[in-house]
Amino acid sequence: MQKKADLYICKATQSERFRFIQIFEKNFSYEVGKLYFGYLGINVDRVKMISVITDFRIHKIACFGVPIEYRDQKNISESHAFDIAEKYAAKINALAFKRPLAQSESPPVYWKFGLNEKDTIEEKAGGIVMIDRLDGHVWTAAENEEYMYDYNNIF
């Protein structure tokens, strides 16, 4: 069975491109002049959603395909996710911090926090930790790559 996905629009956008969603989701009704933002409330096969996402990105519409579970189930709060990030950071001898990372530039499947090494004098680039919004697990780089490829056609 094909996984279902919704389309998440990262910032308020008005475009006639939204009318093409009706090809894949008969219950979606495009409204001329409407600003679309967040989940569209559609249930489209993950693979079919890729063509929409690709077209939207070509037309500079920031969006992500998202498994419908992330839309339909209760997500953990950012503060709870930060607690998890701090515990993870302590295990790897790092510090987690709430870097001003725009969540709107990230898919709504995880919370993203900055990481820096503890006890360092040098200023380093640091890294990030991604905390799943459903169950709070720490996403691996491989898990993120798989999601980005499978749901968003991003290599």
C-alpha positions in Angstrom: 0.0 0.0 0.0 1.3 3.4 -0.9 2.0 5.8 1.9 -0.2 8.9 2.0 1.2 12.4 2.3 0.0 16.0 2.7 1.7 19.0 1.3 3.1 21.5 3.8 3.6 25.1 2.5 6.4 26.8 4.4 5.3 30.4 4.0 2.1 32.1 3.0 1.9 31.8 -0.7 -0.5 32.8 -3.4 -0.1 31.0 -6.8 -2.2 29.5 -9.5 0.0 26.4 -9.2 -2.2 25.2 -6.4 -5.0 24.5 -8.9 -3.0 21.5 -10.1 -3.4 19.7 -6.7 -7.0 19.0 -7.8 -5.6 16.5 -10.3 -4.5 14.3 -7.4 -6.9 15.2 -4.7 -10.5 15.7 -5.8 -11.6 17.1 -2.4 -9.1 20.0 -2.7 -10.7 23.2 -4.0 -8.4 25.9 -5.3 -9.4 29.4 -4.4 -8.1 32.3 -6.6 -6.2 34.9 -4.6 -6.0 32.7 -1.4 -2.8 32.6 0.6 -1.9 29.0 1.3 0.2 28.2 4.4 0.8 25.1 6.4 -0.8 21.8 5.7 -3.3 21.7 2.8 -5.3 18.8 4.4 -4.9 16.5 1.4 -4.2 12.8 1.3 -2.1 12.0 -1.8 0.1 9.0 -2.6 3.6 9.9 -1.6 5.0 9.1 -5.1 2.3 11.2 -6.9 3.0 14.1 -4.6 6.6 14.3 -5.9 5.5 15.8 -9.2 3.6 18.6 -7.3 6.5 19.3 -5.0 9.0 19.4 -8.0 6.7 21.8 -9.9 6.2 24.0 -6.8 10.0 24.2 -6.2 10.6 25.2 -9.8 8.1 28.0 -9.2 9.8 29.0 -5.9 7.1 27.7 -3.6 8.8 26.4 -0.5 7.1 23.2 0.5 7.5 19.6 1.8 5.7 16.4 1.4 4.8 15.1 4.8 3.4 11.7 6.0 -0.1 12.3 7.1 0.7 10.9 10.6 2.6 14.1 11.4 -0.5 16.2 10.5 -3.1 13.9 12.2 -1.4 12.9 15.5 -0.4 15.1 18.4 3.1 16.4 18.0 5.5 16.9 21.0 6.1 20.5 21.9 9.2 22.4 21.1 10.1 22.7 24.7 9.8 18.9 25.3 11.9 18.4 22.1 14.5 20.8 23.4 14.7 18.7 26.7 15.4 15.6 24.6 18.0 17.5 22.5 19.8 18.6 25.7 19.9 15.0 27.0 21.3 13.8 23.6 23.8 16.6 23.5 25.1 15.7 27.0 25.7 12.1 25.8 27.9 13.3 23.0 29.7 16.0 25.1 28.0 18.9 23.4 25.6 21.7 24.3 22.2 22.0 22.7 20.8 25.5 22.1 17.9 27.1 20.5 19.7 28.6 17.6 17.4 31.0 15.7 16.8 28.3 13.1 13.8 29.1 11.1 11.5 26.1 11.4 9.7 27.2 8.3 12.7 26.2 6.3 12.5 22.7 7.7 10.0 20.0 7.2 7.4 19.8 10.0 8.5 16.2 10.9 11.2 17.3 13.4 12.3 20.1 15.6 15.8 21.4 14.8 18.3 22.6 17.4 21.9 23.8 17.2 24.8 21.9 18.8 28.2 23.0 19.9 31.1 21.2 21.6 31.4 21.8 25.3 34.5 23.5 26.7 35.8 24.8 23.5 37.6 28.1 23.1 37.5 28.0 19.3 34.5 29.2 17.5 33.3 26.3 15.4 30.5 25.8 13.0 28.7 23.3 15.3 25.9 21.0 14.1 22.3 20.3 14.6 20.1 17.7 16.2 16.7 16.9 14.8 14.0 15.6 17.2 11.0 13.7 15.8 7.8 15.6 16.4 5.8 12.4 16.9 7.8 10.2 19.2 10.8 12.3 20.2 13.6 10.1 18.8 16.8 11.7 17.5 16.8 11.6 13.7 20.0 10.2 12.1 21.5 11.7 9.0 20.5 8.6 7.0 16.9 8.9 8.2 16.7 12.5 7.1 18.2 11.6 3.7 15.7 8.8 3.2 12.8 11.1 4.1 14.0 13.9 1.9 14.4 11.6 -1.0 11.2 9.5 -0.5 8.9 12.4 0.2 10.5 15.4 -1.5 12.8 14.1 -4.2 15.8 15.9 -2.7 19.1 14.1 -2.9 
